[in-house]
Amino acid sequence: MKIPSIACKIEFFTSINPSEDPEKIIQSISNIFPNSEIKNEKFSISATSESLSSFEKIVESIHSRHSQKTYRKHFQRNLDGNSTWIYLNKQAAFAQKVAICEEAEESPLGPIKVILTSSQIDRIIDWIAFGEEEIS
């Protein structure tokens, strides 16, 4: 998959519940968001990257499951200026699966919030939805 060279910031955030092992949450994020800088704070874990290559596993999963329209709809609905976001299921991420949540409550232990920010956010959404052949 060709990854466009678009300046961006990708952020992942999730809370740590008392019953959860922080190392398993870090593994969950690493499974779907490799090559990112992960920070373990007292009650939350976050990860950041400034490269769309970190988002490649998610895009590959979206395309292999033919769920581009669903993700595009969510990214468009949550669009605010140069930023958009989605929720991903934390337990699915631990199993190396990408599963979108309509609402935060759909993930029993809380979701992973993914925030994309770029001055070319529409191009990034198009890349996610249409893949490399539509982006020039």
N, C-alpha and C positions, 0 to 999 in steps of 0.2 A: 504494500500500500504506500502510495506516495503521500508524504506529509508536507503540507504547504508551509512555507516559511513566513509565518505571520506572528508578529509580536503579540504576546498574550501573557496573562497570568492565570494559573489554574490553582484553585484552593480547595482542599477537602477539610471538613470539620465533622467531628462526632464526639458525643459525650461518652464518658466512662461510667457505667452503672456499677454500684457496689458489688454486684454478683459477677462482673466481667473481669477477665484477665487482660490487663492492658497490652501484654505481648501478643495476645490473639487479635486484638483490634489493630495493632501495628501490622501484623501479618495480613489481616484483611485488606488494609489499605495498600500494602506493598503488592498484594496479589493483583490488584486492578490498576494501580497507579505506581508502576515501577519508576525508578530513577528520580524520585522526588525526595525532598527534604522533609522528614517526619519529625514532629516535636511532640513529646509526651509531657503534658502539663498535669496538674493535680487531678482535675476532673474532666479533661478533654484531650483529644489527640487531633493534631492538624498536620496537613502536608501541603507543600507548595511546589510549584514548578513554573518556569517561564518558557517551556518548550512544549509544543503540541505532540512531540514524540512521547511524552509522558501519558498522553491521552489515547495513545494508539490501541492499547488492549481494549479499552472501552469501545472505541469506534469499530474495531474488528468484531467484537461481540455483537454490537448493534447490527452490523451488516450481515453477519453469519445467521442471525436470527430473524433477519428481514423486519426489524422493528424501527427502521429509520423514521417513518411517519410519526410514530408515538413519541420518540425523543425530540424530533423537530417541533411537534406540537407543544411539548413541555418547555423546551428552550424558548420558543416564541412567546408562549403565555407568560413566562417569568422574565421576559426581557425588560430591562430598565436602563435606558441609555446605552452605555458600553458594556453592560454586564447582564448575565443571565445565570440561572441556577436550576439544579434538579436534586431530588433525593434519590439515593440508592440504598437498597436493603443491605444492612451490615452483615447479616448471617449469610446471605448469598455471596457477598464479597469474600468471606472466609472460605467458602467452597469454590473460589475462583470463578464465580458467576457474576454477571452484571444484570441486576434487576431493578428497574425503576419503581419508585413508590409514588402514587398519586398524592398521598398525604403522609406526614411524618409518622402518624400512628400505625401505618401499615407495617412498619418494621418494629417488632415487639420490643427490642432492646434499643430502639431509636435508630434513625437513619444516618447515613453519611451524606452530608450536604456538599454538593459540588458546585463551585462558583467559577464561571469563566468570565474573564474581563479582557477586552481588547478594543482598540479603536476600529477594528475590522470584524466586530462580533458577527455580523451577517455572513461574512465569508466563512467564518469558523462553523457557524450553524449549517451553512450549505455543504461544507466539507463533511460534516458529521452525517448529514442527510443523504447526500448524493455521492460522496466518495470522490476519489481523485479525478475521474474523468470529467467532472463538471467544473473543476477549479483550474483556472489558468493564472 
